[in-house]
Amino acid sequence: MNKISVLIQTHNEAKRIAECIASAKLLTSDITVVDMESTDETVEIASQNGARVVLFPYSKYVEPGRAFGMQQINSEWVFILDGDERMTKSLADEVHRTIKNTQDSYFKVPRKNMFDGKKWLTHGGWWPDEQMRLIKLVSFRKWPTEIHSTPLIEGTMGHLKNHFLHNFHGDVEQMVNKTIVFENIESDLLFKASKPVSTPTFFRKFFGELYRRLLKSAGFLDGTIGIMEAVYQAFSKTITYLLLYEKKNRRPLHPLS
């Protein structure tokens, strides 16, 4: 059994998967890609670059695929990446040193968020943005399939010092389209939980998130991009509750014409 594997989730990542796999090879040659019905050349490119590809039905979010992917791993440890994320040499070296003698069962890892792959967001709550990505398989129990869920793992948690990269956003149209999909799912969960919503909720959510990102976490220090992200996150949070209001009142919210 290999010491460590990398698990990568994909859907239409043809433009980025080769670079993602190349970075994963800094850590290990045992790389598994769980592809969720890509309609581009993601599967072919992943296979050509040495990854083992397994197929999973399309899902609008990654958690169901990750739950399936964890069952495909045959190693002592697994590190999880997405197609828009990159392993770094310093992190790979730290992982190898750590898993030799650690007593911890899983680790949170700092994630360096790069807007459009260029601007590092160091404020606005974007750093260190720790993510649970290094897991000892014998301690892993379950990955719930709800959106934004975290895995269930027995044992203690550690923290790594070195970061991995996340090349996110950069295309406002794609950002908005993704928000509509994800926040619709979030609003479904809130609806099922009987979460209350009213007109003041919209203002509270928008200005609360804007304050948290822009002022409390000093997102303005990242310049125009930091301000854009703060406004966008406030918009995203508000959309969730607009959709919840719509579902509770069982009528669509039509734009003014």
C-alpha positions in Angstrom: 0.0 0.0 0.0 1.4 3.4 -0.9 2.1 5.9 1.8 0.1 8.8 0.3 -2.3 9.5 -2.6 -3.8 12.6 -4.1 -7.5 12.8 -4.8 -8.7 15.4 -7.4 -12.3 16.2 -8.2 -13.1 17.4 -11.7 -15.9 18.6 -14.0 -14.8 20.3 -17.2 -11.3 21.1 -16.1 -9.5 20.4 -19.4 -7.7 23.8 -19.3 -6.3 23.2 -15.8 -6.1 19.5 -15.0 -2.6 18.9 -16.5 -1.1 21.7 -14.3 -3.0 20.4 -11.3 -1.7 16.8 -11.8 1.9 18.1 -12.4 1.7 19.9 -9.0 0.3 16.8 -7.3 3.3 14.8 -8.5 5.4 17.0 -6.2 3.8 14.9 -3.4 3.2 11.5 -5.0 2.8 9.6 -8.2 -0.4 7.9 -6.9 -3.1 10.3 -8.2 -6.8 9.6 -8.6 -9.1 11.8 -10.5 -12.8 11.5 -9.8 -14.5 13.0 -12.9 -18.2 14.0 -12.7 -19.3 13.6 -16.4 -17.0 16.2 -18.0 -18.0 17.1 -21.5 -14.6 18.4 -22.5 -11.3 16.5 -22.6 -10.7 16.4 -18.9 -10.7 12.6 -18.7 -8.3 12.1 -21.6 -5.9 14.8 -20.4 -5.9 13.4 -16.9 -5.2 9.9 -18.1 -2.4 11.1 -20.5 -0.8 12.8 -17.5 -0.6 9.7 -15.4 -3.7 9.9 -13.2 -6.0 7.0 -12.5 -9.5 8.2 -13.6 -12.7 7.0 -12.0 -16.1 8.2 -13.1 -19.0 9.5 -11.0 -22.4 10.9 -11.9 -22.5 14.7 -12.3 -23.2 16.7 -9.1 -23.5 20.5 -8.8 -21.1 20.4 -5.9 -18.1 18.3 -4.9 -19.2 16.5 -1.7 -20.9 13.4 -3.2 -17.9 12.9 -5.5 -15.5 13.2 -2.6 -17.4 10.7 -0.6 -17.1 8.3 -3.5 -13.5 9.2 -4.2 -12.4 8.4 -0.6 -13.6 4.9 -1.2 -11.2 4.6 -4.2 -8.0 5.3 -2.3 -5.7 2.6 -1.3 -3.0 4.3 0.8 -2.2 5.3 4.3 -2.9 9.0 3.7 -4.7 11.1 1.1 -4.4 14.7 0.2 -7.4 16.3 -1.5 -7.1 18.9 -4.3 -9.6 20.5 -6.7 -8.8 21.2 -10.3 -8.2 24.9 -9.6 -5.8 24.2 -6.8 -2.0 23.5 -6.8 0.3 21.6 -4.5 3.6 23.5 -3.7 7.0 22.0 -3.2 7.3 23.4 0.3 4.0 21.9 1.3 4.8 18.5 -0.3 8.1 18.4 1.7 6.3 19.3 4.9 3.6 16.6 4.3 6.3 13.9 3.8 8.1 14.9 7.0 4.8 15.1 9.0 3.3 11.8 8.1 6.4 9.9 9.1 5.8 10.1 12.8 2.7 12.2 13.6 0.1 11.1 16.1 -2.6 13.3 14.5 -5.3 11.8 12.2 -5.9 14.8 9.9 -4.6 18.2 9.2 -5.8 21.6 8.2 -3.7 23.3 5.5 -3.5 27.1 4.7 -4.9 27.9 1.3 -3.5 30.9 -0.6 -6.4 32.3 -2.6 -5.2 33.9 -5.9 -7.8 36.0 -7.7 -7.5 35.1 -11.4 -4.2 33.4 -10.5 -2.6 36.8 -10.0 -3.7 38.7 -6.9 -3.1 37.1 -3.5 -5.9 38.1 -1.2 -4.4 38.5 2.2 -7.3 40.3 3.9 -11.1 40.0 3.9 -11.1 36.6 5.6 -9.2 35.0 2.7 -6.0 34.2 4.6 -5.0 31.7 6.0 -8.3 30.1 4.9 -7.4 26.7 6.4 -8.9 23.7 4.7 -9.1 20.0 6.0 -7.1 18.3 3.2 -4.7 15.8 4.6 -6.4 12.7 6.1 -5.2 9.4 7.5 -7.4 6.7 5.8 -7.7 4.4 8.9 -9.2 7.3 10.8 -11.6 8.4 8.1 -15.3 7.5 8.7 -17.6 9.3 6.3 -17.9 12.3 4.0 -21.5 13.7 4.3 -23.0 14.5 0.9 -24.5 17.8 1.8 -23.0 20.9 0.3 -20.1 22.4 2.2 -20.0 19.5 4.6 -16.8 18.4 6.3 -15.6 14.8 6.6 -16.1 12.8 9.8 -12.7 11.6 11.2 -11.7 10.1 14.4 -8.6 11.3 16.3 -6.9 14.6 16.7 -6.3 17.4 14.2 -3.0 19.0 13.3 -2.1 22.2 11.4 0.5 22.4 8.6 2.4 25.6 8.1 3.0 25.6 4.3 0.2 26.5 1.9 -1.3 25.2 -1.3 -2.6 27.5 -4.1 -6.2 28.2 -5.1 -6.6 30.1 -8.4 -10.2 31.2 -8.1 -12.7 33.7 -9.6 -11.5 36.2 -12.2 -14.6 36.0 -14.4 -17.5 37.8 -12.9 -20.1 36.2 -15.2 -18.9 32.7 -14.1 -18.9 33.8 -10.5 -22.5 34.9 -10.7 -23.7 31.8 -12.5 -22.0 29.6 -9.9 -23.5 31.7 -7.1 -27.0 31.1 -8.4 -26.5 27.3 -8.4 -24.8 27.1 -5.0 -27.0 29.5 -3.2 -30.1 27.9 -4.5 -28.9 24.7 -2.9 -28.1 26.5 0.3 -31.6 28.1 0.3 -33.1 24.6 0.0 -31.3 23.6 3.1 -32.5 26.7 5.0 -36.0 26.1 3.8 -36.0 22.5 5.0 -34.7 23.8 8.4 -37.6 26.3 8.6 -35.2 29.3 8.7 -37.1 32.5 9.1 -36.7 35.3 6.5 -38.2 38.8 6.0 -37.4 42.0 4.3 -35.0 43.2 7.1 -33.1 40.0 6.6 -31.9 41.0 3.2 -30.3 44.2 4.6 -28.9 42.5 7.6 -27.2 39.8 5.6 -25.8 42.1 2.9 -24.4 44.8 5.2 -23.3 42.3 7.8 -21.2 40.4 5.3 -20.0 43.6 3.6 -18.8 44.9 7.0 -17.1 41.6 7.9 -15.2 41.3 4.6 -14.5 44.9 3.8 -13.9 46.6 7.2 -13.6 44.0 10.1 -11.2 41.8 8.0 -9.8 44.8 6.2 -10.6 43.6 2.7 -10.1 47.1 1.4 -6.3 46.7 1.9 -6.3 44.3 -1.0 -7.3 47.2 -3.3 -10.0 47.1 -6.0 -10.0 43.3 -6.1 -10.5 43.1 -2.3 -13.4 45.5 -2.5 -14.9 43.6 -5.4 -14.7 40.4 -3.4 -16.3 41.9 -0.4 -19.2 43.3 -2.4 -19.6 40.0 -4.3 -19.6 37.9 -1.0 -22.3 40.2 0.4 -24.3 39.8 -2.8 -23.9 36.0 -2.6 -25.0 35.9 1.0 -28.1 38.0 0.2 -29.1 35.9 -2.9 -29.4 32.9 -0.5 -32.1 34.7 1.5 -33.8 36.1 -1.5 -34.2 32.6 -2.8 -35.4 31.4 0.6 -38.0 34.2 0.7 -39.2 33.1 -2.8 -39.5 29.4 -1.6 -41.3 30.3 1.6 -43.8 32.4 -0.3 -44.2 29.9 -3.1 -43.9 32.6 -5.8 -41.1 33.7 -8.0 -39.4 37.1 -7.6 -39.7 38.8 -11.0 -37.3 41.6 -12.0 -38.8 45.0 -12.6 -39.5 45.8 -16.2 
